[in-house]
Amino acid sequence: MIQILYQHILVQVKQLNVLEQLRLLEAIAQLVQRETVSKPPRSIRELRGLGKEVWKNLDAQEYVNQERDSWE
């Protein structure tokens, strides 16, 4: 049913001149844009504390020293 409706609309759109098609395209784009739910921007602060359990029992300086030693 939807495919038939789509084809019917497409046939009608093809009968419009280019300017009318562009106006229709703009109207459809505005309609879709209003329907699109935009998510609020995320903050880098939301990452605070993420993964802290990984470092719970590690000494930071010892870790850095081990990493530096592995470079040689």
Rosetta silent file (secondary structure, phi, psi, omega in degrees, C-alpha in Angstrom):
SEQUENCE: MIQILYQHILVQVKQLNVLEQLRLLEAIAQLVQRETVSKPPRSIRELRGLGKEVWKNLDAQEYVNQERDSWE
SCORE:     score description
SCORE:     0.000 S_00000001
   1 L     0.000  -45.462 -179.742    0.000    0.000    0.000 S_00000001
   2 H   -64.782  -40.294  179.654    2.777    2.451    0.924 S_00000001
   3 H   -61.790  -40.210  178.837    4.695    1.590   -2.256 S_00000001
   4 H   -64.710  -44.372  178.520    1.603    2.305   -4.360 S_00000001
   5 H   -62.509  -43.532  178.607    1.082    5.647   -2.607 S_00000001
   6 H   -58.905  -48.464 -179.982    4.766    6.493   -3.050 S_00000001
   7 H   -61.607  -40.299  178.997    4.620    5.717   -6.775 S_00000001
   8 H   -62.350  -45.142  179.544    1.427    7.772   -7.142 S_00000001
   9 H   -65.120  -41.677  179.995    3.026   10.772   -5.434 S_00000001
  10 H   -61.641  -40.761  177.073    6.178   10.403   -7.523 S_00000001
  11 H   -61.242  -42.600  179.693    4.144   10.451  -10.739 S_00000001
  12 H   -66.600  -39.910  179.743    2.433   13.637   -9.586 S_00000001
  13 H   -63.650  -38.374  179.707    5.732   15.278   -8.624 S_00000001
  14 H   -64.438  -21.210  179.053    7.154   14.536  -12.067 S_00000001
  15 L   -80.529  -14.217  178.213    4.277   16.522  -13.555 S_00000001
  16 L   -78.642  153.583  174.044    5.398   19.651  -11.703 S_00000001
  17 L   -77.594  172.662 -173.887    7.860   22.060  -13.267 S_00000001
  18 H   -60.637  -42.142  179.959   11.326   22.403  -11.768 S_00000001
  19 H   -62.474  -42.620  178.224   10.454   25.460   -9.678 S_00000001
  20 H   -65.987  -37.629  177.351    7.406   23.708   -8.199 S_00000001
  21 H   -63.902  -40.777  178.165    9.496   20.615   -7.482 S_00000001
  22 H   -65.086  -40.565  177.753   12.055   22.749   -5.651 S_00000001
  23 H   -63.370  -41.755  178.100    9.326   24.423   -3.592 S_00000001
  24 H   -64.666  -42.523  178.573    7.912   21.014   -2.716 S_00000001
  25 H   -60.509  -42.326  178.214   11.365   19.741   -1.814 S_00000001
  26 H   -63.526  -42.688  179.581   11.902   22.723    0.494 S_00000001
  27 H   -63.709  -41.691  178.833    8.534   22.153    2.175 S_00000001
  28 H   -66.398  -40.955  179.009    9.294   18.468    2.708 S_00000001
  29 H   -61.596  -41.710  178.200   12.765   19.292    4.076 S_00000001
  30 H   -65.252  -39.851  178.395   11.241   21.725    6.579 S_00000001
  31 H   -61.914  -46.707 -179.801    8.667   19.138    7.608 S_00000001
  32 H   -65.600  -39.506 -179.858   11.325   16.491    8.181 S_00000001
  33 H   -61.859  -40.853  178.782   13.537   18.954   10.043 S_00000001
  34 H   -66.421  -32.862 -178.498   10.724   19.761   12.485 S_00000001
  35 H   -77.260  -21.791 -178.432   10.104   16.062   13.049 S_00000001
  36 L   -75.427  126.597  179.091   13.753   15.376   13.765 S_00000001
  37 L   -89.748  118.727  178.092   14.488   15.405   17.453 S_00000001
  38 L   -90.487  140.055  179.586   17.821   17.035   18.120 S_00000001
  39 L   -86.832  144.087  177.515   19.793   15.879   21.102 S_00000001
  40 L   -65.961  150.182 -179.745   21.209   18.478   23.456 S_00000001
  41 L   -62.286  145.339 -179.863   24.970   18.931   23.179 S_00000001
  42 L   -89.287  153.949  178.778   27.046   16.713   25.433 S_00000001
  43 L  -108.022  141.800  176.743   29.576   18.071   27.883 S_00000001
  44 H   -62.085  -23.730 -179.258   33.098   16.752   28.307 S_00000001
  45 H   -65.827  -20.063  178.308   32.420   16.970   32.026 S_00000001
  46 H   -65.583  -19.487 -178.977   30.136   13.948   31.735 S_00000001
  47 H   -84.122   -6.971 -177.479   33.265   11.825   31.330 S_00000001
  48 L   -57.691  128.409  177.947   34.599   12.791   34.745 S_00000001
  49 L    83.699   -6.076 -178.781   35.367    9.701   36.796 S_00000001
  50 L   -67.231  124.282  179.145   34.755    7.337   33.908 S_00000001
  51 L    81.525   11.485 -176.433   37.054    4.336   34.217 S_00000001
  52 H   -64.528  -24.259 -179.771   38.429    5.376   37.585 S_00000001
  53 H   -66.316  -23.438  178.905   38.106    1.816   38.889 S_00000001
  54 H   -65.275  -33.508 -175.007   40.857    0.782   36.464 S_00000001
  55 H   -98.614    4.373 -171.530   43.345    2.988   38.300 S_00000001
  56 L   -53.670  -47.789 -174.974   42.097    2.278   41.824 S_00000001
  57 L  -105.709   20.826 -179.139   45.042    0.189   43.056 S_00000001
  58 L  -110.594  139.230  173.825   47.744    1.669   40.833 S_00000001
  59 L   -84.582  125.020 -174.819   50.332    4.236   41.790 S_00000001
  60 H   -60.380  -45.411 -178.445   50.354    6.879   39.066 S_00000001
  61 H   -65.436  -39.967  178.044   54.086    7.553   39.215 S_00000001
  62 H   -62.802  -40.624  178.209   54.921    3.848   39.145 S_00000001
  63 H   -61.850  -46.729  179.523   52.691    3.410   36.099 S_00000001
  64 H   -61.495  -42.848  178.775   54.394    6.300   34.296 S_00000001
  65 H   -60.704  -43.084  179.004   57.821    4.891   35.146 S_00000001
  66 H   -63.704  -41.270  178.550   56.866    1.472   33.758 S_00000001
  67 H   -63.284  -44.944  179.876   55.560    3.044   30.563 S_00000001
  68 H   -63.082  -39.856  178.442   58.732    5.070   30.094 S_00000001
  69 H   -63.613  -31.415 -178.304   60.867    1.984   30.682 S_00000001
  70 H   -73.322  -15.733 -179.773   58.932    0.122   27.986 S_00000001
  71 L   -74.690  -23.064 -174.150   59.933    2.727   25.368 S_00000001
  72 L   -85.175    0.000    0.000   63.590    1.747   25.496 S_00000001
